[in-house]
Amino acid sequence: MSNCSVACDLHDFIEIACMYHYQVKLTLKDQTSIEGKAIDTLIGCDKREYLVIDTGQKQQIELNQLRKLQVLTPKAQFTEVSF
């Protein structure tokens, strides 16, 4: 995707988390944290990009609100990314 809402190299980590359905902990810019399984990314009708995570129900988290993504899944390809 050429129009990344986060740096494209960081976007790759989000895609890997979704591809392997990693269990993640997201820390948002407002210091809120959310845990769930990374499912997919999507572009909403508002033209913003979102990470879809399953926390028991699917939630959409706007990518430009991410401060940190921590992978909780053992033996994952990476453990933490700061945005």
N, C-alpha and C positions, 0 to 999 in steps of 0.2 A: 504494500500500500504506500503510495507516494506522499500522501497527506497525513502524516502521523501526528497525533495529538501529544505524543511523548516522543523522545528521541527514538529513531528507528532501531538503533542497536538495542535499546532497552525494550522496545516493543517485541523483539525476538524472544526475550525471556518470558514475556506474557504468553506468546504463542506456544512456546515449549510447555509451559505449565498447563495450558489448555489441552494440548495434544496428548499429554500423559495423564490428564485429569488429576494433577497434584492437589493434595490437601494444602491449603495456603492460609496464611494470616496476613491480612492487609492492614497497614496503618495508613490512615488518610491524613491529609494536610491539617484537618481540625483535631487530630490526635485520636479520633475514633478508630477502633480496631474491629475487624470482622474476620471470622474464620469460616472456611467452607472449601468446597471442591471447585477448582477452576474448570469451567465448562467450555466457554467460547468467547469470542469478541464479536461485537456487532456495531453497526453505525445506526443510530436512531433517526427518526424522522426530523429531529432537530440538528442533524449533521454532526453530532458529537459521537465520539467512539467510547464504547463501554466494554468492561469485562463482566461476563456473566458468571456468577458463582452460585453454587448450590449450598445453602446453609440449612437445608430442610425445606426450603422453598427457594426458587430462583430469584436472585437479586442482580440488578444491573448497577455497576459502580463505574462512574465516569473516570476514564483513564487519567485525565489531568488533575484528578483529586488524590491520586496515589502519592504517598510519601515513601512507603517501603512495602515490598512484597517478600515475605519469608515463606519458604517451602517447609512444610512439616512432614512430608512424605519421606520415609527413610530411603537412603541411597539414590536420591534425586540427582539430576545432572548439575544442579546449582542449589544454593541454600538461601541466598538473600540478594535482593537488588534494591538499591535506593534510587529514587526518581528525583 
